[in-house]
């Protein structure tokens, strides 16, 4: 009945292969699945940690830093090495304001999951070197571009001793261009223990941030401050 030439065998084989590739795709595309590596996707605390990817940006990042500073909120910035090289003064401001900096690779390749081991290692290594050069400190925090992972990335991250920080609340600020709609969505998803994914190179994020923080605080949300930010990801 289930011989190799039977319809049932072929159907079963197709089903097994399809399931395998679905699971594999989830592992590559969905960082929170922790399929290839273990990532931190929430904080074990009632605190909310804001994270910002893809900067620094010469226009929006300073304004975001000003907003965060005005409300005593500390964040984790995952910076792109090429942008950090162009704007070292912003990197210094991030550090001076008491925020944390993580590595988001050197050039943010969108096809990061398809790169060779040599290129993956180089992207991560150069990102780390830029941060160390500009701040005088090493970072242990890493977030892969778009959250992509695979066995090669996982192996290199482990060898370099890095901690991968993901998120459990995604604002979709790369999709929502309207600042008011973005604010409402981000408010609705922000709950105690959240790691919120935002981008500091987007005008809609910079625009909605002041009202978002004020309303979230009014709703009882406690954002990370300088006293606790270093302990949140341990």
ABEGO torsion letter per residue (X at the ends): XABAABAAAAAAAAAAAAAAAAAAAAAAABAAAGAABBBBABBBBABBBBBBBGOBBAAAAAAAAAAAAAAGBBBBBBBBAAAAAABAAAAAAAAAAGBBBBBAEAAGBAAAAABBAAAAAAAAAAAAAAAAAAAGBBBABBBBBGGBBBAAAAAAAAAAGBBBBBBABBAGAAABABAAAAAAAAAAABBBGBBBBBBAABAAAAAAAAAAAAAAAAAGBBBBBAAAAAAAAX
